[in-house]
Every structure is written in C-alpha cells, then in structure tokens.
Amino acid sequence: MIPPTCRETALDRDCRHHVCTEDAGHEGDHVSVRGHRWEAPGATLARLRAVWGRTHHVAWTGSYWVATARDRRAPHRSHVEPTPGLLERELQRHTGHPRVPAQPARHNHPQETR
C-alpha cells in the first residue's frame, strides 16, 4: 500500500503552484515533485510576525499572506500577496527595512602604547 501524501500547497516567487509530495505527517520542509522546497505556513507566519509584528498584524488566510499596518494613518495600510516573499518585498518597499534588535557594539580600540 502506498502511504498518502502531504498535499500541502504553495506558490513560488513566480506564482507557480506546487504540491508537497512527501508522506502525510512528515516533518521539516515541504517538497514538490519539481524540487521546490518551502517551510510550513505556521513557521513562516511565526517568522513574519517576529520581524514585522511591531508595525503590522500578519496573517495567513490559507491562500494569501496579509499584513495590516497597526498605525491607522499609514499610507499603505494593507498588503495582500500570494507568497510570503512578495509580502515582505512589498512591506520593505512601502515601509523600509523592518526594525531589528540592535547588535551589541564592538569597540576595536587600538592598543595604546606608552
């Protein structure tokens, strides 16, 4: 008997449709018959929320990725895209790069010689 396949779907950056051919219940990335890999939507959603959560509410509808600016006065309040990559590209284009925690400063002071 052939085990059932995952059948999770995704669009690539060119909006081509892919269906996961891994066994149902597999762990890790999804993979299509054409070799396209993608992470589970839940993992993608968590990553997008970690990066954009301060400025936007991010959601996955099952078909589209949505980001809504928390600031009601934002000129580009809603973004709806078929892929997470396109959503991030639009957010960066309209809002600039997301704020990320500052890295600790490294001071490379030359050794003083006396």
ChimeraX commands (.cxc) that place a marker at each C-alpha (Angstrom):
marker #1 position 0.00,0.00,0.00 radius 0.5
marker #1 position 1.25,3.47,-0.90 radius 0.5
marker #1 position 1.13,5.92,2.02 radius 0.5
marker #1 position -0.93,9.09,1.50 radius 0.5
marker #1 position 0.97,12.23,0.56 radius 0.5
marker #1 position 1.02,15.56,2.39 radius 0.5
marker #1 position -0.70,17.59,-0.38 radius 0.5
marker #1 position 0.15,20.97,1.26 radius 0.5
marker #1 position 0.29,23.61,-1.47 radius 0.5
marker #1 position 2.34,26.75,-2.03 radius 0.5
marker #1 position 3.19,29.26,-4.70 radius 0.5
marker #1 position 6.78,30.03,-5.62 radius 0.5
marker #1 position 8.08,33.55,-6.25 radius 0.5
marker #1 position 6.81,33.35,-9.84 radius 0.5
marker #1 position 3.39,32.26,-8.52 radius 0.5
marker #1 position 3.69,28.73,-9.89 radius 0.5
marker #1 position 1.63,26.24,-7.92 radius 0.5
marker #1 position 3.45,23.43,-6.03 radius 0.5
marker #1 position 2.03,20.45,-4.13 radius 0.5
marker #1 position 4.01,18.62,-1.46 radius 0.5
marker #1 position 4.71,15.01,-2.39 radius 0.5
marker #1 position 6.23,13.97,0.95 radius 0.5
marker #1 position 4.41,11.39,3.08 radius 0.5
marker #1 position 1.48,12.73,5.12 radius 0.5
marker #1 position 2.61,13.83,8.56 radius 0.5
marker #1 position 6.23,14.37,7.54 radius 0.5
marker #1 position 8.48,16.73,9.48 radius 0.5
marker #1 position 10.51,19.59,8.06 radius 0.5
marker #1 position 10.14,21.45,4.80 radius 0.5
marker #1 position 7.56,20.62,2.18 radius 0.5
marker #1 position 8.90,19.47,-1.23 radius 0.5
marker #1 position 7.17,19.34,-4.60 radius 0.5
marker #1 position 7.83,16.86,-7.39 radius 0.5
marker #1 position 9.81,19.64,-9.13 radius 0.5
marker #1 position 12.11,20.02,-6.11 radius 0.5
marker #1 position 10.66,23.30,-4.84 radius 0.5
marker #1 position 11.06,23.48,-1.03 radius 0.5
marker #1 position 9.09,25.62,1.39 radius 0.5
marker #1 position 8.59,25.79,5.13 radius 0.5
marker #1 position 5.27,25.06,6.80 radius 0.5
marker #1 position 2.90,28.05,6.82 radius 0.5
marker #1 position 2.93,28.12,10.64 radius 0.5
marker #1 position 6.71,28.52,10.69 radius 0.5
marker #1 position 6.56,31.21,8.01 radius 0.5
marker #1 position 3.84,33.05,9.92 radius 0.5
marker #1 position 5.88,32.96,13.15 radius 0.5
marker #1 position 8.95,34.29,11.30 radius 0.5
marker #1 position 6.98,37.11,9.63 radius 0.5
marker #1 position 5.38,38.09,12.93 radius 0.5
marker #1 position 8.77,38.14,14.65 radius 0.5
marker #1 position 10.13,40.52,12.00 radius 0.5
marker #1 position 7.07,42.68,11.23 radius 0.5
marker #1 position 4.88,42.23,14.32 radius 0.5
marker #1 position 5.69,45.59,15.87 radius 0.5
marker #1 position 4.36,47.52,12.89 radius 0.5
marker #1 position 1.91,45.10,11.25 radius 0.5
marker #1 position -0.58,42.39,12.06 radius 0.5
marker #1 position 0.41,39.46,9.82 radius 0.5
marker #1 position -1.97,36.63,8.88 radius 0.5
marker #1 position -2.19,33.61,6.56 radius 0.5
marker #1 position -5.64,33.02,5.07 radius 0.5
marker #1 position -4.81,29.64,3.59 radius 0.5
marker #1 position -4.42,31.28,0.18 radius 0.5
marker #1 position -2.93,34.71,0.78 radius 0.5
marker #1 position -0.47,36.39,3.13 radius 0.5
marker #1 position -1.87,39.57,4.66 radius 0.5
marker #1 position -0.18,42.39,6.59 radius 0.5
marker #1 position -2.17,45.26,8.05 radius 0.5
marker #1 position -0.38,48.26,9.49 radius 0.5
marker #1 position -1.10,48.86,13.15 radius 0.5
marker #1 position -0.94,52.62,12.50 radius 0.5
marker #1 position -4.32,53.58,11.01 radius 0.5
marker #1 position -2.69,56.64,9.40 radius 0.5
marker #1 position -0.17,54.56,7.40 radius 0.5
marker #1 position -0.37,55.42,3.67 radius 0.5
marker #1 position -0.19,51.74,2.66 radius 0.5
marker #1 position -2.23,50.13,5.39 radius 0.5
marker #1 position -2.95,46.67,3.91 radius 0.5
marker #1 position -0.84,44.33,1.86 radius 0.5
marker #1 position -2.22,41.10,0.38 radius 0.5
marker #1 position 0.16,38.82,-1.52 radius 0.5
marker #1 position 0.14,35.19,-2.70 radius 0.5
marker #1 position 3.61,34.40,-1.28 radius 0.5
marker #1 position 5.45,35.43,1.89 radius 0.5
marker #1 position 8.40,36.63,-0.20 radius 0.5
marker #1 position 6.20,39.02,-2.16 radius 0.5
marker #1 position 4.59,40.23,1.06 radius 0.5
marker #1 position 7.98,41.03,2.59 radius 0.5
marker #1 position 9.12,42.74,-0.60 radius 0.5
marker #1 position 6.04,45.00,-0.54 radius 0.5
marker #1 position 6.43,45.76,3.16 radius 0.5
marker #1 position 10.07,46.70,2.64 radius 0.5
marker #1 position 9.19,48.82,-0.38 radius 0.5
marker #1 position 6.48,50.76,1.45 radius 0.5
marker #1 position 7.88,50.94,4.97 radius 0.5
marker #1 position 11.61,50.46,4.67 radius 0.5
marker #1 position 13.51,47.64,6.27 radius 0.5
marker #1 position 11.96,46.22,9.42 radius 0.5
marker #1 position 13.37,47.21,12.74 radius 0.5
marker #1 position 15.58,44.51,14.16 radius 0.5
marker #1 position 17.15,44.39,17.60 radius 0.5
marker #1 position 20.40,46.33,17.69 radius 0.5
marker #1 position 23.55,44.25,17.81 radius 0.5
marker #1 position 25.91,44.96,20.70 radius 0.5
marker #1 position 28.55,47.45,19.64 radius 0.5
marker #1 position 32.01,46.07,19.20 radius 0.5
marker #1 position 34.72,48.50,20.04 radius 0.5
marker #1 position 38.02,47.89,18.35 radius 0.5
marker #1 position 40.15,50.47,20.06 radius 0.5
marker #1 position 43.79,50.34,19.09 radius 0.5
marker #1 position 46.01,49.34,21.97 radius 0.5
marker #1 position 47.60,52.39,23.50 radius 0.5
marker #1 position 51.35,52.24,23.66 radius 0.5
marker #1 position 53.26,54.35,26.12 radius 0.5
marker link #1:1,2 radius 0.2
marker link #1:2,3 radius 0.2
marker link #1:3,4 radius 0.2
marker link #1:4,5 radius 0.2
marker link #1:5,6 radius 0.2
marker link #1:6,7 radius 0.2
marker link #1:7,8 radius 0.2
marker link #1:8,9 radius 0.2
marker link #1:9,10 radius 0.2
marker link #1:10,11 radius 0.2
marker link #1:11,12 radius 0.2
marker link #1:12,13 radius 0.2
marker link #1:13,14 radius 0.2
marker link #1:14,15 radius 0.2
marker link #1:15,16 radius 0.2
marker link #1:16,17 radius 0.2
marker link #1:17,18 radius 0.2
marker link #1:18,19 radius 0.2
marker link #1:19,20 radius 0.2
marker link #1:20,21 radius 0.2
marker link #1:21,22 radius 0.2
marker link #1:22,23 radius 0.2
marker link #1:23,24 radius 0.2
marker link #1:24,25 radius 0.2
marker link #1:25,26 radius 0.2
marker link #1:26,27 radius 0.2
marker link #1:27,28 radius 0.2
marker link #1:28,29 radius 0.2
marker link #1:29,30 radius 0.2
marker link #1:30,31 radius 0.2
marker link #1:31,32 radius 0.2
marker link #1:32,33 radius 0.2
marker link #1:33,34 radius 0.2
marker link #1:34,35 radius 0.2
marker link #1:35,36 radius 0.2
marker link #1:36,37 radius 0.2
marker link #1:37,38 radius 0.2
marker link #1:38,39 radius 0.2
marker link #1:39,40 radius 0.2
marker link #1:40,41 radius 0.2
marker link #1:41,42 radius 0.2
marker link #1:42,43 radius 0.2
marker link #1:43,44 radius 0.2
marker link #1:44,45 radius 0.2
marker link #1:45,46 radius 0.2
marker link #1:46,47 radius 0.2
marker link #1:47,48 radius 0.2
marker link #1:48,49 radius 0.2
marker link #1:49,50 radius 0.2
marker link #1:50,51 radius 0.2
marker link #1:51,52 radius 0.2
marker link #1:52,53 radius 0.2
marker link #1:53,54 radius 0.2
marker link #1:54,55 radius 0.2
marker link #1:55,56 radius 0.2
marker link #1:56,57 radius 0.2
marker link #1:57,58 radius 0.2
marker link #1:58,59 radius 0.2
marker link #1:59,60 radius 0.2
marker link #1:60,61 radius 0.2
marker link #1:61,62 radius 0.2
marker link #1:62,63 radius 0.2
marker link #1:63,64 radius 0.2
marker link #1:64,65 radius 0.2
marker link #1:65,66 radius 0.2
marker link #1:66,67 radius 0.2
marker link #1:67,68 radius 0.2
marker link #1:68,69 radius 0.2
marker link #1:69,70 radius 0.2
marker link #1:70,71 radius 0.2
marker link #1:71,72 radius 0.2
marker link #1:72,73 radius 0.2
marker link #1:73,74 radius 0.2
marker link #1:74,75 radius 0.2
marker link #1:75,76 radius 0.2
marker link #1:76,77 radius 0.2
marker link #1:77,78 radius 0.2
marker link #1:78,79 radius 0.2
marker link #1:79,80 radius 0.2
marker link #1:80,81 radius 0.2
marker link #1:81,82 radius 0.2
marker link #1:82,83 radius 0.2
marker link #1:83,84 radius 0.2
marker link #1:84,85 radius 0.2
marker link #1:85,86 radius 0.2
marker link #1:86,87 radius 0.2
marker link #1:87,88 radius 0.2
marker link #1:88,89 radius 0.2
marker link #1:89,90 radius 0.2
marker link #1:90,91 radius 0.2
marker link #1:91,92 radius 0.2
marker link #1:92,93 radius 0.2
marker link #1:93,94 radius 0.2
marker link #1:94,95 radius 0.2
marker link #1:95,96 radius 0.2
marker link #1:96,97 radius 0.2
marker link #1:97,98 radius 0.2
marker link #1:98,99 radius 0.2
marker link #1:99,100 radius 0.2
marker link #1:100,101 radius 0.2
marker link #1:101,102 radius 0.2
marker link #1:102,103 radius 0.2
marker link #1:103,104 radius 0.2
marker link #1:104,105 radius 0.2
marker link #1:105,106 radius 0.2
marker link #1:106,107 radius 0.2
marker link #1:107,108 radius 0.2
marker link #1:108,109 radius 0.2
marker link #1:109,110 radius 0.2
marker link #1:110,111 radius 0.2
marker link #1:111,112 radius 0.2
marker link #1:112,113 radius 0.2
marker link #1:113,114 radius 0.2
view
